[in-house]
Every structure is written in C-alpha cells, then in structure tokens.
Amino acid sequence: MSHPDRLVPGDDAPPFTLTDDAGDQVALGDLLGTKVVVYFYPAAMTPGCTKQACDFTESLGSLRSAGYEVVGISPDKPEKLAKFRAKEDLGIRLLSDPDRETMKAWSAFGEKTMYGKTVQGVIRSTFVVGEDGRIEVAQYNVKATGHVAKLRRDLGLA
C-alpha cells in the first residue's frame, strides 16, 4: 500500500506547539539546533507504549550525549501524561495532541489494521528531525518492543 502523504527524509518537519505533561507549551521550533527524536504512540500506560517510553528513557543518556533530544506525542491529556511520567519514572518529554492535528500533519494518524480490521488511529511512528528542521529518519508502523534498540543501531549509537 502506497502512502504518498507520508514524510520522507529531506521533508521539512511540520511545526507544532503542544502542551507537555507539566502544562508547558513546547514548540518544535524551540528544539531546533539540536537533533530531535519525535515519536508518536497511541496511549499512555498501556503495555506497548510503556515499554517504548521506558526504552527511550533508558537510552536517553546516550542519545543526549550524541546530540539528540526525545519527545513522545500521544492524544492523552497532560494530566494523564504526568501520571504516566511519575508512575514509570520517565525522563523523556511527553506532549499532548488531543485533537490529533500534529499526528495528522506528520501522517501518524489514519487508517491502520488492528486485529484484522481497518480502523482509524495513531500509527506508531518515529522520526529524527535534524538541527535544520528537516526529517532525517521517518519510520512508520514501528514495533513498541525493540524499536529503540533498532533506532540506536540505525543512528550508529548501539
């Protein structure tokens, strides 16, 4: 299945300003000048999303020392994200996209297959945005388990 609307390396990263788990506004533009891993996940405090967030947290030191910052985006409200951060002791920044507009701009929301059915939902996706605001890596339909290790290998950090 072809997805002509999906982002590819070289595309400009769609801008966003979202509320984080502490209630602060975070804009992609404020993060430029460093490389940013932006990942989209369906729901805080679910098994797969918890595994992925914990994996990013465990890798945060090596990612930051290599010049990367990490933000995770879900449709959850900031209050739920704050509980998720506290419960799992997460070190990554969690952003709320309740209207899914940012997800749609990044083609991380739309048709997907779950349990053999076609549904509308969050497409688990990971991107690396370069210091210049362009997409360097675009990965759609990633697996929650093992994905961070693969990304680290892809970035030459393993």
Backbone bond lengths (Angstrom), bond angles and torsions (degrees), N, CA, C in turn:
res aa  C-N    CA-C-N  psi(-1)  N-CA   C-N-CA  omega(-1)  CA-C   N-CA-C  phi
1 M - - - 1.450 - - 1.532 108.32 -
2 S 1.304 117.04 125.97 1.464 123.08 -179.75 1.527 110.12 -86.03
3 H 1.317 115.75 142.47 1.463 121.18 179.58 1.526 108.28 -128.62
4 P 1.343 117.11 83.03 1.467 119.49 -175.64 1.521 113.74 -65.02
5 D 1.339 118.36 -19.03 1.454 121.05 -177.47 1.522 112.60 -87.89
6 R 1.313 118.52 -4.94 1.464 121.08 -177.96 1.521 110.84 -73.00
7 L 1.317 114.33 147.55 1.460 120.34 178.08 1.523 110.11 -73.33
8 V 1.319 115.51 147.30 1.463 121.90 177.66 1.525 107.96 -133.67
9 P 1.329 116.81 159.04 1.468 119.08 177.46 1.528 111.26 -52.13
10 G 1.325 115.03 136.06 1.457 122.24 -177.88 1.520 113.24 101.92
11 D 1.341 117.24 -22.39 1.470 120.72 177.19 1.528 109.66 -68.18
12 D 1.334 116.06 151.20 1.459 120.38 170.25 1.526 108.24 -70.81
13 A 1.319 116.68 135.27 1.462 120.26 176.84 1.526 108.66 -70.56
14 P 1.325 118.26 129.11 1.466 120.22 178.24 1.538 110.17 -61.20
15 P 1.324 117.13 132.10 1.464 119.63 -179.13 1.525 111.24 -69.36
16 F 1.315 115.18 154.54 1.457 119.89 173.95 1.513 109.37 -151.86
17 T 1.320 114.95 154.35 1.458 123.82 167.33 1.518 105.38 -135.05
18 L 1.335 116.19 115.67 1.458 122.10 -175.89 1.520 109.68 -130.98
19 T 1.324 115.53 161.32 1.463 121.82 177.98 1.525 108.90 -88.47
20 D 1.345 115.99 133.37 1.465 119.16 178.73 1.523 110.75 -91.42
21 D 1.319 115.61 -178.07 1.461 121.70 -175.38 1.525 112.58 -67.61
22 A 1.327 117.91 -14.22 1.465 121.37 177.15 1.532 111.83 -97.26
23 G 1.344 116.97 -0.22 1.457 121.13 -179.80 1.517 113.91 89.62
24 D 1.332 117.48 6.16 1.471 121.66 179.70 1.523 110.73 -90.67
25 Q 1.329 115.46 150.70 1.460 121.22 176.08 1.527 108.97 -83.16
26 V 1.322 116.06 132.83 1.457 122.14 179.02 1.527 107.67 -125.78
27 A 1.325 115.53 123.31 1.461 120.90 178.20 1.529 108.94 -110.07
28 L 1.319 116.16 140.54 1.458 119.78 176.88 1.524 109.63 -55.88
29 G 1.318 117.20 -39.91 1.460 121.24 -179.34 1.521 113.31 -58.10
30 D 1.344 116.59 -30.38 1.464 120.52 178.33 1.518 112.09 -71.41
31 L 1.328 116.85 -20.34 1.458 121.75 -177.14 1.528 112.69 -94.39
32 L 1.334 116.47 -11.60 1.458 118.87 -177.70 1.521 110.29 -66.97
33 G 1.315 114.67 153.64 1.455 120.88 -171.90 1.518 109.30 103.98
34 T 1.320 115.16 -12.93 1.459 122.84 170.67 1.521 105.82 -129.57
35 K 1.318 117.03 164.11 1.458 119.47 174.83 1.518 107.09 -84.63
36 V 1.333 115.82 140.87 1.458 120.57 -175.53 1.528 109.71 -125.74
37 V 1.328 115.90 126.18 1.454 121.40 169.69 1.524 105.96 -89.74
38 V 1.329 115.73 118.47 1.461 121.97 178.10 1.518 105.98 -112.49
39 Y 1.332 115.60 119.58 1.461 116.77 177.82 1.517 110.45 -126.19
40 F 1.324 114.41 144.63 1.455 122.77 -178.20 1.520 108.51 -111.36
41 Y 1.334 116.09 134.19 1.458 120.99 -178.45 1.525 109.02 -139.31
42 P 1.340 117.04 152.66 1.469 120.05 -172.26 1.520 116.78 -69.23
43 A 1.352 119.02 -45.42 1.458 118.33 -172.70 1.522 112.05 -160.13
44 A 1.321 115.64 131.17 1.463 121.31 175.92 1.521 109.95 -63.22
45 M 1.312 114.75 150.07 1.471 123.69 174.72 1.523 114.02 65.95
46 T 1.322 117.63 24.14 1.457 121.77 169.53 1.526 106.50 -104.90
47 P 1.326 118.59 156.37 1.469 119.88 -172.47 1.530 115.21 -55.66
48 G 1.333 117.99 -50.28 1.458 120.26 -178.06 1.521 112.57 -65.97
49 C 1.316 116.18 -43.49 1.469 120.29 -178.98 1.525 110.83 -67.82
50 T 1.323 117.02 -34.37 1.463 120.57 176.69 1.523 109.94 -65.87
51 K 1.322 117.01 -45.54 1.470 121.08 179.09 1.530 110.06 -58.46
52 Q 1.319 116.68 -46.14 1.460 120.97 -178.45 1.534 111.09 -64.13
53 A 1.329 117.79 -45.09 1.468 121.17 -179.81 1.526 110.79 -64.53
54 C 1.328 117.12 -40.24 1.470 120.59 177.98 1.530 110.69 -66.26
55 D 1.334 117.04 -39.15 1.474 120.21 177.16 1.528 110.94 -62.26
56 F 1.339 116.84 -42.85 1.472 119.14 177.97 1.526 109.95 -64.56
57 T 1.327 117.51 -40.74 1.462 120.89 179.12 1.527 110.67 -61.93
58 E 1.338 117.00 -44.41 1.468 121.07 179.06 1.521 112.09 -62.91
59 S 1.325 117.82 -29.76 1.465 122.65 -178.73 1.521 113.12 -93.67
60 L 1.329 117.10 -1.95 1.460 120.51 -172.05 1.525 113.15 -59.83
61 G 1.316 117.97 -41.05 1.463 120.40 -179.70 1.516 112.33 -58.79
62 S 1.332 116.54 -48.46 1.466 119.02 -178.95 1.527 111.23 -71.06
63 L 1.334 117.33 -34.64 1.466 119.32 176.74 1.531 110.45 -64.37
64 R 1.321 116.11 -46.50 1.477 118.95 -179.86 1.518 111.63 -64.30
65 S 1.330 117.72 -39.46 1.468 119.38 -179.46 1.527 110.80 -66.64
66 A 1.337 116.98 -21.62 1.465 120.84 175.84 1.531 111.60 -92.92
67 G 1.353 117.30 4.43 1.460 120.41 174.78 1.511 115.82 95.72
68 Y 1.332 117.87 15.66 1.462 121.71 -178.79 1.523 110.87 -108.18
69 E 1.325 115.00 142.26 1.465 122.16 169.55 1.527 105.67 -112.30
70 V 1.335 118.43 155.44 1.463 121.81 -177.64 1.518 109.87 -126.07
71 V 1.338 116.18 132.76 1.458 121.74 170.75 1.524 108.47 -130.69
72 G 1.334 115.07 136.50 1.452 121.60 175.98 1.510 109.22 -109.35
73 I 1.326 116.81 136.31 1.467 121.62 -176.54 1.527 109.43 -123.74
74 S 1.342 114.96 129.55 1.463 120.90 176.17 1.530 108.02 -139.99
75 P 1.338 116.93 170.11 1.458 119.32 177.52 1.530 113.49 -79.84
76 D 1.333 117.56 -0.11 1.463 121.04 -178.50 1.528 111.77 -65.36
77 K 1.326 115.46 150.16 1.470 121.17 176.38 1.531 109.50 -71.10
78 P 1.347 117.37 153.72 1.470 120.55 -179.18 1.533 113.54 -53.88
79 E 1.336 117.76 -35.02 1.460 120.68 -179.13 1.534 111.24 -63.95
80 K 1.323 116.63 -41.19 1.466 120.02 177.80 1.523 110.20 -67.95
81 L 1.332 116.79 -38.26 1.467 120.44 178.27 1.528 110.50 -63.70
82 A 1.326 117.50 -37.80 1.467 121.08 178.34 1.530 110.14 -64.03
83 K 1.331 117.37 -41.21 1.467 120.61 177.39 1.527 110.43 -64.97
84 F 1.330 116.76 -40.19 1.465 122.78 178.58 1.531 109.93 -60.82
85 R 1.338 116.02 -47.37 1.466 121.12 179.65 1.529 110.39 -58.93
86 A 1.336 115.93 -47.84 1.468 120.61 -177.09 1.530 111.20 -66.29
87 K 1.319 116.88 -45.90 1.468 121.50 -176.67 1.527 111.40 -61.72
88 E 1.340 116.99 -41.23 1.464 121.71 -174.86 1.532 112.94 -101.29
89 D 1.346 117.32 1.06 1.462 122.21 -178.53 1.532 111.21 53.71
90 L 1.320 115.42 51.58 1.466 121.89 -176.15 1.521 111.45 -80.07
91 G 1.314 116.51 141.56 1.455 121.93 178.74 1.517 113.28 -102.92
92 I 1.321 116.91 -9.62 1.466 120.46 -178.90 1.521 109.95 -85.44
93 R 1.315 115.07 158.66 1.460 120.59 178.68 1.521 109.15 -84.49
94 L 1.323 116.87 131.10 1.459 122.27 -178.78 1.522 109.32 -111.03
95 L 1.333 116.19 128.20 1.457 121.85 -177.20 1.521 110.56 -116.34
96 S 1.327 114.85 146.07 1.459 122.84 -177.40 1.527 111.20 -102.36
97 D 1.333 115.72 127.68 1.466 122.37 177.73 1.536 108.24 -128.55
98 P 1.360 117.12 66.77 1.468 120.07 -172.87 1.523 114.63 -63.15
99 D 1.327 118.23 -29.26 1.467 119.49 179.17 1.528 111.90 -89.99
100 R 1.347 116.31 -3.42 1.467 124.22 175.78 1.528 113.25 64.35
101 E 1.327 117.47 17.07 1.463 120.08 -179.17 1.530 111.85 -66.95
102 T 1.330 117.22 -40.56 1.464 119.70 177.90 1.520 109.74 -66.67
103 M 1.322 116.36 -42.92 1.471 119.85 178.02 1.521 110.74 -57.51
104 K 1.321 116.59 -43.54 1.465 120.49 179.75 1.525 110.42 -64.74
105 A 1.329 117.62 -40.95 1.467 120.86 -179.97 1.527 111.49 -62.77
106 W 1.324 116.17 -30.41 1.467 121.56 -179.63 1.535 111.31 -95.68
107 S 1.331 117.86 7.05 1.470 124.27 -177.10 1.523 111.75 57.63
108 A 1.334 116.44 33.15 1.462 122.21 178.91 1.525 111.60 -104.93
109 F 1.312 116.31 15.28 1.465 121.78 173.60 1.511 106.83 -140.58
110 G 1.308 116.39 133.34 1.457 119.57 178.79 1.503 110.79 160.30
111 E 1.325 114.72 -154.20 1.446 120.57 -177.66 1.516 111.12 -70.49
112 K 1.333 115.01 133.52 1.462 120.55 174.46 1.515 107.77 -150.12
113 T 1.315 115.40 165.87 1.456 120.30 179.78 1.519 109.14 -104.72
114 M 1.330 115.85 126.95 1.465 122.10 176.22 1.514 108.05 -130.41
115 Y 1.315 115.90 122.06 1.464 121.31 177.96 1.527 111.02 53.66
116 G 1.339 116.54 39.33 1.457 121.81 176.26 1.517 115.22 82.06
117 K 1.333 117.38 -1.05 1.468 121.00 179.63 1.523 110.06 -111.26
118 T 1.308 116.38 146.98 1.456 121.48 174.55 1.524 107.86 -87.24
119 V 1.330 115.63 124.59 1.467 121.80 -178.41 1.526 109.31 -135.47
120 Q 1.324 115.35 165.04 1.461 121.64 172.06 1.516 107.36 -94.39
121 G 1.316 117.79 132.32 1.453 119.11 179.02 1.506 112.51 -175.98
122 V 1.323 114.49 -176.63 1.464 121.41 178.27 1.522 108.04 -73.01
123 I 1.313 115.67 129.97 1.463 122.44 176.21 1.525 106.10 -96.27
124 R 1.336 116.82 112.38 1.466 120.88 -177.98 1.532 107.45 -59.02
125 S 1.328 116.17 115.51 1.460 122.43 -172.43 1.514 110.72 -141.61
126 T 1.320 115.55 151.26 1.462 121.03 178.02 1.518 109.26 -135.51
127 F 1.331 114.63 138.63 1.463 121.58 -179.89 1.518 109.20 -132.32
128 V 1.320 115.36 150.28 1.454 120.49 167.94 1.516 106.04 -115.88
129 V 1.331 114.68 123.73 1.468 121.61 178.83 1.517 107.11 -104.34
130 G 1.325 115.79 126.49 1.454 120.85 179.76 1.514 111.94 -72.69
131 E 1.310 115.27 170.27 1.469 121.54 -179.78 1.516 112.28 -57.88
132 D 1.335 116.58 -24.63 1.463 122.04 -178.49 1.528 113.08 -89.62
133 G 1.338 117.84 0.95 1.454 120.35 178.59 1.518 114.43 87.96
134 R 1.321 116.72 8.69 1.468 119.76 178.09 1.531 110.48 -100.56
135 I 1.321 114.48 148.79 1.462 121.02 177.61 1.527 108.88 -68.47
136 E 1.329 116.24 127.34 1.466 121.32 175.09 1.523 110.99 -103.57
137 V 1.334 116.76 -33.92 1.470 123.00 178.93 1.518 107.19 -136.35
138 A 1.331 116.71 134.32 1.466 122.18 175.45 1.513 107.78 -133.63
139 Q 1.327 116.25 114.29 1.468 121.52 -178.54 1.523 108.75 -126.69
140 Y 1.330 115.50 120.63 1.462 122.18 179.12 1.524 110.29 -108.18
141 N 1.335 115.28 155.02 1.469 121.76 177.66 1.522 111.97 56.17
142 V 1.328 115.94 42.73 1.457 119.72 179.50 1.533 109.51 -77.15
143 K 1.311 116.06 158.71 1.463 122.23 176.80 1.519 108.65 -87.09
144 A 1.320 116.69 143.38 1.464 120.66 179.25 1.524 110.69 -66.22
145 T 1.326 116.48 -42.35 1.454 121.34 -176.65 1.527 109.86 -90.71
146 G 1.313 115.87 127.59 1.458 121.01 177.68 1.511 115.05 86.91
147 H 1.327 116.39 -8.76 1.460 119.18 -176.12 1.532 112.88 -66.49
148 V 1.320 117.06 -42.54 1.468 119.83 -177.06 1.530 109.98 -63.99
149 A 1.329 117.05 -40.49 1.470 120.15 177.63 1.527 110.54 -62.01
150 K 1.333 117.08 -41.45 1.469 120.24 178.14 1.523 110.37 -64.80
151 L 1.324 117.99 -43.84 1.453 121.64 179.43 1.531 110.13 -59.92
152 R 1.327 116.34 -43.67 1.468 120.05 178.57 1.537 110.52 -60.19
153 R 1.334 116.59 -41.74 1.480 119.69 176.91 1.532 109.83 -62.97
154 D 1.335 116.75 -44.95 1.462 121.25 -179.76 1.538 111.15 -59.80
155 L 1.323 116.59 -33.09 1.475 121.60 -179.57 1.525 112.84 -87.94
156 G 1.336 115.95 -1.13 1.463 120.85 -179.90 1.527 112.59 75.17
157 L 1.333 117.39 28.38 1.468 121.90 -177.34 1.520 113.39 -109.22
158 A 1.318 117.92 -0.85 1.473 120.27 -174.09 1.521 111.76 -73.40
